[in-house]
Amino acid sequence: MHRLSLLAALLLGTPALAEETLTSWDRYTSLVMAHCIVDGVEPRDGQAAAAGAKFAADFEEAGATADGAVLTHGNGTTLTLGWGAGVSCAMVVPDSALSKEDHALLFADLKEQLGWNFGELTIEEVSGGEIWGMDGTKGNRIAVQMVRQADSTLIDAQSRAAE
């Protein structure tokens, strides 16, 4: 191995193996906080989130356009990112990926982490879940909807320029 390749491997780390990623609610919380709830509105913010999710959790690109990407995981989780007018993310976590209890823990932990990171949340109840609103740090407003569906959990995050 060349010295430059060795240095790059040490600096970048080793990509996670699919069977080692997304096996618990806390790993999902980390992924969502780092690569789905994006505190920014620029296309590069969404592009960086997509690249990070592919590397951190071994997602594969199932499709891409100039302003978005669809990523899939070996356990059936899908992550759709868009970076047109702001940054959007929709993650579908199938029941087969987490236990029923883990889906509930993901919901509770994500809400708590958002409160810690962004301060006070506005909360709106919707059928099967809640929408959490917060101010971002870059002149943006973030809304995160988390809903239990018949066979999955949907996390839908939007970051838009504040009005």
BELGINOR-V280189 format. One record per run of one state. SS is the DSSP state (2 for helix, 1 for strand, 0 for the rest). FROM is the first residue (numbers start at 1). LEN is the number of residues. If there is no record, write none. Layout:
ss from len
SS FROM LEN
SS FROM LEN
//
This chain:
ss from len
0 1 2
2 3 10
0 13 5
2 18 3
0 21 4
2 25 11
0 36 7
2 43 15
0 58 2
1 60 6
0 66 2
1 68 5
0 73 5
1 78 5
0 83 4
1 87 8
0 95 5
2 100 19
0 119 3
1 122 5
0 127 2
1 129 7
0 136 4
1 140 9
0 149 3
1 152 10
0 162 2
//
